[in-house]
């Protein structure tokens, strides 16, 4: 079973300094419509809400709906953390010449389903983690990207390099979701640090 309160694992990238506008406007008020800014690109509140609604709809259709709803009270914040982490890993992959093909994602999903008791078991495990069925392939793609980065770069330095990449992207988060911590890869009020458990149940 995938543990929900773990997050994207160690990865690495060479830092690419980008000028990004702060999420706060004059006077310290959050910029309207922005949940976060990563590398100069906004994650809008509407994008975040749409992703959360997709998860909630899937949870509502589950036989374990009540338990899933009760266990995901911080779904919006955890979802935003994951969205930011994905962008950091994608930048790390770009900077280090790493890419993942659709075929690799399909193969990885087939392997994971075989080890976890089939497609339904995998969907249920990811839904418990706050990831809707239609979002699983993206999660697999990010996980494969992370693994390739770990294989390519010095395993002893990946956390530090990953933190530097996060810092270089000048990540700003709407105060309602906390304050971004580059070293931990999460918000200070969040629950998803860089290290996570892989779909096979082993830390990488």
Secondary structure as GFF3:
##gff-version 3
##sequence-region A 1 204
A	DSSP	three_ten_helix	26	28	.	.	.	ID=ss1
A	DSSP	beta_strand	34	38	.	.	.	ID=ss2
A	DSSP	beta_strand	41	44	.	.	.	ID=ss3
A	DSSP	alpha_helix	45	60	.	.	.	ID=ss4
A	DSSP	alpha_helix	65	70	.	.	.	ID=ss5
A	DSSP	alpha_helix	75	95	.	.	.	ID=ss6
A	DSSP	alpha_helix	102	116	.	.	.	ID=ss7
A	DSSP	alpha_helix	119	128	.	.	.	ID=ss8
A	DSSP	three_ten_helix	133	135	.	.	.	ID=ss9
A	DSSP	alpha_helix	136	152	.	.	.	ID=ss10
A	DSSP	alpha_helix	158	168	.	.	.	ID=ss11
A	DSSP	beta_strand	172	173	.	.	.	ID=ss12
A	DSSP	three_ten_helix	175	177	.	.	.	ID=ss13
A	DSSP	beta_strand	180	181	.	.	.	ID=ss14
A	DSSP	beta_strand	186	187	.	.	.	ID=ss15
###
